[in-house]
Amino acid sequence: MQLPAGVTFSKGWVSSFMNRHQLHFPRKAGPAAEQEQGQMPLAASEEALRAVASGDEEASGDEQVMGVHEQVEETEEEEEKEQEQEQEEEEEQEEQEGLDTVVVEADNSVEVDDIEQETPPAAILTEVPSPRPSVKRRRVDDGSCRELGIAVPKEGVAMQELLLDWIAVPGSYSRWWLLKNDEDKEPLCEEINLFLRSHGLGEVATTNLIVQISAFVMTFQAAHTWLRQTRAEYPSTIDNLTLEQEGIRSHVLQMCPHYERLEPVLAAYVNYDDHTASASVSQSNEASANSSSDATVQVRGDVDNAGAKSLQRQNVEAAVDDSIDDETKAQKRRLFELECARLQSEIETRNVQLVLEKTLARKKLLDAGISAEEVDRIFPL
């Protein structure tokens, strides 16, 4: 059987056919033969045709030719697909290699930048010590209400600074000091509110002003008393301080953060109060000591003068200590009462504000067309 002249077979189909039928043909030597073999289409050999004819004797010639054509086309399509897939894989590998090189260069640059930028913060974080408790206490002490445990916002800090400025004005604190009752201080509190409003702050309640100024005086008096009892002197300058002076300064500022601003004004008044209190206490103690000494003279006429003087001295010291403790307790009790009054006024103010907000919300709902029953259910009076 002979095939048409235009029928050709691909190289892959021929190799698979030869392997399947175990056919071997010697190749021509030389590159010219390989080039000719690659360029010229492979013709069907007689043995291959005989094998096809022997294997398909029952099929007709035309059907066998069509089958061969279909096999040839299928093998060619498979080879083309394989070649396209190989080309696509090679292109993807080349693109991936190019991207890898670019990414590696970018990563190297980024790693260098990260090392330069991120290493210092890490070192800083490891080297920075934990904050000391004294610093936190200093922030709370800036409110000058440490004994009451009052948290002071930013507006409170601004109010404190302005109150310190008002106290520094000549004659301001002397008028405050002369007024002993809170009711007598109300006109002066109105003057302080005018001073605060002139500097951009809103009006402050009278109780708040009294509590704040009393806290200034109380903390300054505590620091002043500690200096007097320890016979220490507060350093006038902060240059070339010794360790002892630094310790004294830090302790005083912990007790009274505004000591340096209050000392020029309050020192004279605190000394006067202490002197007056000690004089009154000593007079009362002398009177009591004289009466007790008279009684002892009547009972025991031979009491030694040295023993009487030592006993009198001990009685005076004990009375002074008791008077100081009583004054401190009275001041703390007074501050506590003032703080309670301030909190009560704040509660009343917030209740009034809540009623106003509820009334405004009811009006808006009624204006929107909601029934009065629904409004009463949502915002009951």
One Martini backbone bead per residue (centre of mass of N, CA, C, O) as a GRO file, in nm:
protein
  381
    1MET     BB    1   0.099   0.034   0.020
    2GLN     BB    2   0.023   0.375  -0.060
    3LEU     BB    3   0.088   0.700   0.002
    4PRO     BB    4   0.067   1.002  -0.021
    5ALA     BB    5   0.293   1.251  -0.098
    6GLY     BB    6   0.196   1.468   0.140
    7VAL     BB    7   0.282   1.273   0.357
    8THR     BB    8   0.383   1.332   0.697
    9PHE     BB    9   0.619   1.293   0.971
   10SER     BB   10   0.708   1.327   1.276
   11LYS     BB   11   0.961   1.281   1.494
   12GLY     BB   12   0.797   1.175   1.739
   13TRP     BB   13   0.630   0.963   1.593
   14VAL     BB   14   0.867   0.800   1.481
   15SER     BB   15   1.003   0.731   1.752
   16SER     BB   16   0.758   0.587   1.875
   17PHE     BB   17   0.728   0.378   1.647
   18MET     BB   18   1.013   0.253   1.675
   19ASN     BB   19   0.982   0.166   1.970
   20ARG     BB   20   0.729  -0.009   1.938
   21HIS     BB   21   0.882  -0.188   1.685
   22GLN     BB   22   1.188  -0.209   1.706
   23LEU     BB   23   1.352   0.016   1.537
   24HIS     BB   24   1.669   0.044   1.347
   25PHE     BB   25   1.874   0.322   1.231
   26PRO     BB   26   2.124   0.454   1.072
   27ARG     BB   27   2.316   0.736   1.097
   28LYS     BB   28   2.428   1.018   0.971
   29ALA     BB   29   2.714   1.171   0.919
   30GLY     BB   30   2.726   1.485   1.023
   31PRO     BB   31   2.594   1.809   1.014
   32ALA     BB   32   2.447   1.801   0.741
   33ALA     BB   33   2.263   1.566   0.807
   34GLU     BB   34   2.123   1.698   1.052
   35GLN     BB   35   2.015   1.943   0.899
   36GLU     BB   36   1.856   1.780   0.689
   37GLN     BB   37   1.688   1.626   0.898
   38GLY     BB   38   1.560   1.891   1.027
   39GLN     BB   39   1.434   2.009   0.751
   40MET     BB   40   1.337   1.749   0.651
   41PRO     BB   41   1.095   1.548   0.603
   42LEU     BB   42   0.967   1.255   0.704
   43ALA     BB   43   0.954   0.955   0.557
   44ALA     BB   44   0.803   0.677   0.488
   45SER     BB   45   0.883   0.366   0.536
   46GLU     BB   46   0.850   0.048   0.425
   47GLU     BB   47   0.841  -0.095   0.700
   48ALA     BB   48   0.629   0.087   0.824
   49LEU     BB   49   0.416   0.027   0.609
   50ARG     BB   50   0.408  -0.276   0.656
   51ALA     BB   51   0.325  -0.261   0.951
   52VAL     BB   52   0.065  -0.115   0.897
   53ALA     BB   53  -0.048  -0.320   0.697
   54SER     BB   54  -0.032  -0.572   0.888
   55GLY     BB   55  -0.199  -0.441   1.133
   56ASP     BB   56  -0.429  -0.323   0.897
   57GLU     BB   57  -0.589  -0.527   0.702
   58GLU     BB   58  -0.896  -0.466   0.759
   59ALA     BB   59  -0.844  -0.196   0.671
   60SER     BB   60  -0.865   0.047   0.475
   61GLY     BB   61  -0.688   0.279   0.305
   62ASP     BB   62  -0.842   0.539   0.375
   63GLU     BB   63  -0.869   0.493   0.682
   64GLN     BB   64  -0.566   0.474   0.739
   65VAL     BB   65  -0.495   0.758   0.645
   66MET     BB   66  -0.674   0.911   0.845
   67GLY     BB   67  -0.544   0.796   1.101
   68VAL     BB   68  -0.264   0.906   1.045
   69HIS     BB   69  -0.343   1.203   1.034
   70GLU     BB   70  -0.449   1.219   1.325
   71GLN     BB   71  -0.191   1.132   1.466
   72VAL     BB   72  -0.016   1.357   1.357
   73GLU     BB   73  -0.178   1.596   1.471
   74GLU     BB   74  -0.164   1.517   1.768
   75THR     BB   75   0.142   1.517   1.797
   76GLU     BB   76   0.183   1.810   1.710
   77GLU     BB   77   0.013   1.942   1.932
   78GLU     BB   78   0.170   1.826   2.171
   79GLU     BB   79   0.442   1.952   2.098
   80GLU     BB   80   0.353   2.247   2.100
   81LYS     BB   81   0.260   2.253   2.393
   82GLU     BB   82   0.531   2.173   2.518
   83GLN     BB   83   0.691   2.412   2.406
   84GLU     BB   84   0.520   2.636   2.534
   85GLN     BB   85   0.560   2.546   2.825
   86GLU     BB   86   0.868   2.569   2.827
   87GLN     BB   87   0.880   2.871   2.758
   88GLU     BB   88   0.713   2.971   2.999
   89GLU     BB   89   0.897   2.854   3.217
   90GLU     BB   90   1.151   3.010   3.136
   91GLU     BB   91   1.031   3.295   3.166
   92GLU     BB   92   0.952   3.267   3.464
   93GLN     BB   93   1.237   3.211   3.569
   94GLU     BB   94   1.363   3.476   3.472
   95GLU     BB   95   1.172   3.666   3.624
   96GLN     BB   96   1.227   3.551   3.906
   97GLU     BB   97   1.529   3.611   3.911
   98GLY     BB   98   1.501   3.918   3.874
   99LEU     BB   99   1.326   3.965   4.126
  100ASP     BB  100   1.523   3.848   4.334
  101THR     BB  101   1.748   4.052   4.288
  102VAL     BB  102   1.581   4.304   4.354
  103VAL     BB  103   1.485   4.214   4.636
  104VAL     BB  104   1.764   4.177   4.759
  105GLU     BB  105   1.856   4.469   4.725
  106ALA     BB  106   1.620   4.597   4.879
  107ASP     BB  107   1.662   4.438   5.141
  108ASN     BB  108   1.943   4.540   5.200
  109SER     BB  109   1.868   4.838   5.220
  110VAL     BB  110   1.652   4.802   5.438
  111GLU     BB  111   1.835   4.670   5.650
  112VAL     BB  112   2.025   4.907   5.681
  113ASP     BB  113   1.812   5.114   5.764
  114ASP     BB  114   1.705   4.954   6.006
  115ILE     BB  115   1.972   4.948   6.158
  116GLU     BB  116   2.000   5.263   6.173
  117GLN     BB  117   1.700   5.322   6.299
  118GLU     BB  118   1.637   5.075   6.519
  119THR     BB  119   1.880   5.052   6.715
  120PRO     BB  120   1.863   5.305   6.901
  121PRO     BB  121   1.585   5.250   7.038
  122ALA     BB  122   1.673   4.982   7.167
  123ALA     BB  123   1.898   5.104   7.338
  124ILE     BB  124   1.723   5.304   7.486
  125LEU     BB  125   1.526   5.099   7.615
  126THR     BB  126   1.756   4.949   7.776
  127GLU     BB  127   1.879   5.218   7.925
  128VAL     BB  128   1.623   5.310   8.038
  129PRO     BB  129   1.495   5.375   8.325
  130SER     BB  130   1.286   5.358   8.559
  131PRO     BB  131   1.069   5.538   8.709
  132ARG     BB  132   1.049   5.727   8.974
  133PRO     BB  133   0.844   5.788   9.236
  134SER     BB  134   0.915   6.091   9.278
  135VAL     BB  135   0.811   6.192   9.004
  136LYS     BB  136   0.518   6.119   9.046
  137ARG     BB  137   0.485   6.289   9.301
  138ARG     BB  138   0.546   6.556   9.167
  139ARG     BB  139   0.294   6.562   8.985
  140VAL     BB  140   0.096   6.558   9.221
  141ASP     BB  141   0.215   6.806   9.381
  142ASP     BB  142   0.131   7.028   9.173
  143GLY     BB  143  -0.160   7.044   9.315
  144SER     BB  144  -0.131   7.096   9.633
  145CYS     BB  145  -0.323   6.810   9.720
  146ARG     BB  146  -0.196   6.546   9.849
  147GLU     BB  147  -0.353   6.495  10.120
  148LEU     BB  148  -0.638   6.473   9.953
  149GLY     BB  149  -0.616   6.335   9.661
  150ILE     BB  150  -0.609   6.546   9.419
  151ALA     BB  151  -0.687   6.575   9.087
  152VAL     BB  152  -0.517   6.775   8.841
  153PRO     BB  153  -0.568   6.953   8.583
  154LYS     BB  154  -0.473   7.185   8.358
  155GLU     BB  155  -0.656   7.410   8.468
  156GLY     BB  156  -0.551   7.383   8.760
  157VAL     BB  157  -0.260   7.466   8.700
  158ALA     BB  158  -0.327   7.748   8.595
  159MET     BB  159  -0.464   7.843   8.856
  160GLN     BB  160  -0.218   7.813   9.039
  161GLU     BB  161  -0.034   8.014   8.898
  162LEU     BB  162  -0.225   8.260   8.938
  163LEU     BB  163  -0.237   8.244   9.248
  164LEU     BB  164   0.064   8.291   9.289
  165ASP     BB  165   0.061   8.570   9.159
  166TRP     BB  166  -0.142   8.696   9.359
  167ILE     BB  167   0.025   8.649   9.619
  168ALA     BB  168   0.278   8.823   9.513
  169VAL     BB  169   0.113   9.054   9.556
  170PRO     BB  170   0.112   9.326   9.728
  171GLY     BB  171  -0.134   9.272   9.992
  172SER     BB  172  -0.300   9.013   9.937
  173TYR     BB  173  -0.237   8.814  10.177
  174SER     BB  174  -0.295   9.006  10.411
  175ARG     BB  175  -0.602   9.014  10.363
  176TRP     BB  176  -0.644   8.709  10.387
  177TRP     BB  177  -0.522   8.672  10.678
  178LEU     BB  178  -0.729   8.865  10.833
  179LEU     BB  179  -0.938   8.661  10.728
  180LYS     BB  180  -1.104   8.400  10.905
  181ASN     BB  181  -1.363   8.385  10.748
  182ASP     BB  182  -1.536   8.275  10.472
  183GLU     BB  183  -1.743   8.506  10.444
  184ASP     BB  184  -1.523   8.737  10.437
  185LYS     BB  185  -1.383   8.610  10.159
  186GLU     BB  186  -1.579   8.659   9.918
  187PRO     BB  187  -1.486   8.935   9.800
  188LEU     BB  188  -1.196   8.830   9.745
  189CYS     BB  189  -1.286   8.604   9.548
  190GLU     BB  190  -1.397   8.798   9.335
  191GLU     BB  191  -1.125   8.928   9.278
  192ILE     BB  192  -0.988   8.667   9.184
  193ASN     BB  193  -1.180   8.613   8.946
  194LEU     BB  194  -1.101   8.867   8.792
  195PHE     BB  195  -0.805   8.784   8.760
  196LEU     BB  196  -0.862   8.522   8.601
  197ARG     BB  197  -1.030   8.645   8.364
  198SER     BB  198  -0.796   8.837   8.266
  199HIS     BB  199  -0.632   8.542   8.193
  200GLY     BB  200  -0.868   8.329   8.062
  201LEU     BB  201  -1.042   8.233   8.296
  202GLY     BB  202  -1.276   8.104   8.471
  203GLU     BB  203  -1.491   8.060   8.708
  204VAL     BB  204  -1.448   8.011   9.060
  205ALA     BB  205  -1.515   7.873   9.333
  206THR     BB  206  -1.489   7.958   9.657
  207THR     BB  207  -1.405   7.683   9.774
  208ASN     BB  208  -1.168   7.635   9.581
  209LEU     BB  209  -0.999   7.879   9.666
  210ILE     BB  210  -0.973   7.808   9.966
  211VAL     BB  211  -0.843   7.531   9.930
  212GLN     BB  212  -0.593   7.619   9.768
  213ILE     BB  213  -0.471   7.829   9.965
  214SER     BB  214  -0.464   7.639  10.211
  215ALA     BB  215  -0.269   7.437  10.079
  216PHE     BB  216  -0.034   7.627  10.052
  217VAL     BB  217  -0.005   7.693  10.355
  218MET     BB  218   0.022   7.405  10.465
  219THR     BB  219   0.274   7.310  10.306
  220PHE     BB  220   0.458   7.542  10.396
  221GLN     BB  221   0.436   7.493  10.702
  222ALA     BB  222   0.552   7.208  10.701
  223ALA     BB  223   0.830   7.280  10.580
  224HIS     BB  224   0.905   7.498  10.790
  225THR     BB  225   0.892   7.310  11.038
  226TRP     BB  226   1.108   7.111  10.946
  227LEU     BB  227   1.342   7.313  10.934
  228ARG     BB  228   1.326   7.397  11.234
  229GLN     BB  229   1.359   7.114  11.368
  230THR     BB  230   1.635   7.044  11.196
  231ARG     BB  231   1.812   7.301  11.146
  232ALA     BB  232   1.763   7.389  10.850
  233GLU     BB  233   1.866   7.521  10.529
  234TYR     BB  234   1.765   7.674  10.258
  235PRO     BB  235   1.880   7.707   9.956
  236SER     BB  236   1.935   7.998   9.767
  237THR     BB  237   2.089   7.818   9.564
  238ILE     BB  238   2.174   7.580   9.282
  239ASP     BB  239   2.476   7.624   9.314
  240ASN     BB  240   2.693   7.420   9.444
  241LEU     BB  241   2.577   7.163   9.578
  242THR     BB  242   2.540   6.960   9.823
  243LEU     BB  243   2.417   6.671   9.935
  244GLU     BB  244   2.262   6.797  10.172
  245GLN     BB  245   2.121   7.026  10.012
  246GLU     BB  246   1.979   6.843   9.809
  247GLY     BB  247   1.811   6.690  10.019
  248ILE     BB  248   1.662   6.934  10.136
  249ARG     BB  249   1.536   7.039   9.874
  250SER     BB  250   1.378   6.782   9.789
  251HIS     BB  251   1.207   6.756  10.048
  252VAL     BB  252   1.068   7.033  10.037
  253LEU     BB  253   0.943   6.995   9.747
  254GLN     BB  254   0.768   6.755   9.832
  255MET     BB  255   0.601   6.914  10.043
  256CYS     BB  256   0.656   7.199   9.863
  257PRO     BB  257   0.659   7.288   9.536
  258HIS     BB  258   0.615   7.626   9.607
  259TYR     BB  259   0.834   7.740   9.805
  260GLU     BB  260   0.997   7.958   9.643
  261ARG     BB  261   0.731   8.141   9.595
  262LEU     BB  262   0.624   8.154   9.906
  263GLU     BB  263   0.853   8.250  10.101
  264PRO     BB  264   0.850   8.571  10.068
  265VAL     BB  265   0.545   8.583  10.190
  266LEU     BB  266   0.490   8.346  10.426
  267ALA     BB  267   0.715   8.356  10.641
  268ALA     BB  268   0.615   8.585  10.828
  269TYR     BB  269   0.336   8.461  10.902
  270VAL     BB  270   0.437   8.191  11.016
  271ASN     BB  271   0.617   8.311  11.238
  272TYR     BB  272   0.392   8.464  11.381
  273ASP     BB  273   0.212   8.224  11.445
  274ASP     BB  274   0.421   8.064  11.607
  275HIS     BB  275   0.482   8.282  11.818
  276THR     BB  276   0.194   8.317  11.924
  277ALA     BB  277   0.143   8.023  12.003
  278SER     BB  278   0.387   7.993  12.197
  279ALA     BB  279   0.311   8.226  12.387
  280SER     BB  280   0.034   8.123  12.477
  281VAL     BB  281   0.134   7.851  12.578
  282SER     BB  282   0.341   7.957  12.784
  283GLN     BB  283   0.143   8.117  12.959
  284SER     BB  284  -0.042   7.883  13.035
  285ASN     BB  285   0.188   7.708  13.151
  286GLU     BB  286   0.281   7.904  13.368
  287ALA     BB  287   0.019   7.916  13.521
  288SER     BB  288   0.000   7.613  13.576
  289ALA     BB  289   0.279   7.593  13.709
  290ASN     BB  290   0.225   7.790  13.941
  291SER     BB  291  -0.014   7.643  14.064
  292SER     BB  292   0.135   7.375  14.105
  293SER     BB  293   0.366   7.494  14.278
  294ASP     BB  294   0.189   7.598  14.506
  295ALA     BB  295   0.079   7.325  14.583
  296THR     BB  296   0.355   7.194  14.640
  297VAL     BB  297   0.440   7.399  14.859
  298GLN     BB  298   0.216   7.331  15.053
  299VAL     BB  299   0.297   7.032  15.075
  300ARG     BB  300   0.605   7.102  14.973
  301GLY     BB  301   0.852   7.320  15.090
  302ASP     BB  302   1.129   7.138  14.989
  303VAL     BB  303   1.150   7.202  14.692
  304ASP     BB  304   1.346   7.205  14.433
  305ASN     BB  305   1.432   7.427  14.182
  306ALA     BB  306   1.546   7.234  13.969
  307GLY     BB  307   1.304   7.042  13.956
  308ALA     BB  308   1.094   7.257  13.874
  309LYS     BB  309   1.225   7.344  13.606
  310SER     BB  310   1.224   7.067  13.466
  311LEU     BB  311   0.919   7.026  13.485
  312GLN     BB  312   0.840   7.281  13.332
  313ARG     BB  313   0.986   7.213  13.069
  314GLN     BB  314   0.830   6.952  13.007
  315ASN     BB  315   0.550   7.079  13.001
  316VAL     BB  316   0.603   7.277  12.769
  317GLU     BB  317   0.686   7.072  12.552
  318ALA     BB  318   0.427   6.906  12.560
  319ALA     BB  319   0.236   7.141  12.494
  320VAL     BB  320   0.358   7.216  12.220
  321ASP     BB  321   0.315   6.945  12.082
  322ASP     BB  322   0.009   6.939  12.124
  323SER     BB  323  -0.053   7.202  11.972
  324ILE     BB  324   0.058   7.115  11.698
  325ASP     BB  325  -0.126   6.873  11.664
  326ASP     BB  326  -0.392   7.030  11.685
  327GLU     BB  327  -0.344   7.217  11.444
  328THR     BB  328  -0.312   6.999  11.232
  329LYS     BB  329  -0.587   6.868  11.273
  330ALA     BB  330  -0.754   7.122  11.220
  331GLN     BB  331  -0.658   7.168  10.930
  332LYS     BB  332  -0.748   6.898  10.816
  333ARG     BB  333  -1.045   6.930  10.891
  334ARG     BB  334  -1.091   7.186  10.729
  335LEU     BB  335  -1.016   7.072  10.451
  336PHE     BB  336  -1.226   6.850  10.451
  337GLU     BB  337  -1.474   7.034  10.465
  338LEU     BB  338  -1.412   7.191  10.206
  339GLU     BB  339  -1.416   6.948  10.017
  340CYS     BB  340  -1.707   6.865  10.073
  341ALA     BB  341  -1.833   7.130   9.975
  342ARG     BB  342  -1.727   7.115   9.688
  343LEU     BB  343  -1.858   6.845   9.607
  344GLN     BB  344  -2.149   6.934   9.662
  345SER     BB  345  -2.151   7.162   9.451
  346GLU     BB  346  -2.092   6.980   9.208
  347ILE     BB  347  -2.342   6.802   9.231
  348GLU     BB  348  -2.550   7.026   9.199
  349THR     BB  349  -2.454   7.126   8.924
  350ARG     BB  350  -2.499   6.854   8.772
  351ASN     BB  351  -2.801   6.832   8.825
  352VAL     BB  352  -2.882   7.090   8.678
  353GLN     BB  353  -2.759   7.009   8.405
  354LEU     BB  354  -2.934   6.755   8.366
  355VAL     BB  355  -3.207   6.899   8.359
  356LEU     BB  356  -3.147   7.078   8.116
  357GLU     BB  357  -3.087   6.851   7.913
  358LYS     BB  358  -3.363   6.711   7.939
  359THR     BB  359  -3.536   6.952   7.851
  360LEU     BB  360  -3.407   6.987   7.572
  361ALA     BB  361  -3.476   6.702   7.467
  362ARG     BB  362  -3.783   6.726   7.493
  363LYS     BB  363  -3.816   6.965   7.300
  364LYS     BB  364  -3.704   6.828   7.047
  365LEU     BB  365  -3.912   6.596   7.035
  366LEU     BB  366  -4.167   6.774   7.021
  367ASP     BB  367  -4.079   6.928   6.761
  368ALA     BB  368  -4.064   6.646   6.592
  369GLY     BB  369  -4.363   6.497   6.678
  370ILE     BB  370  -4.363   6.367   6.944
  371SER     BB  371  -4.519   6.237   7.182
  372ALA     BB  372  -4.566   6.291   7.517
  373GLU     BB  373  -4.563   5.997   7.612
  374GLU     BB  374  -4.293   5.918   7.480
  375VAL     BB  375  -4.124   6.136   7.619
  376ASP     BB  376  -4.187   6.041   7.912
  377ARG     BB  377  -4.058   5.761   7.871
  378ILE     BB  378  -3.771   5.859   7.799
  379PHE     BB  379  -3.806   6.155   7.969
  380PRO     BB  380  -3.849   6.175   8.276
  381LEU     BB  381  -3.928   6.404   8.541
   0.00000   0.00000   0.00000
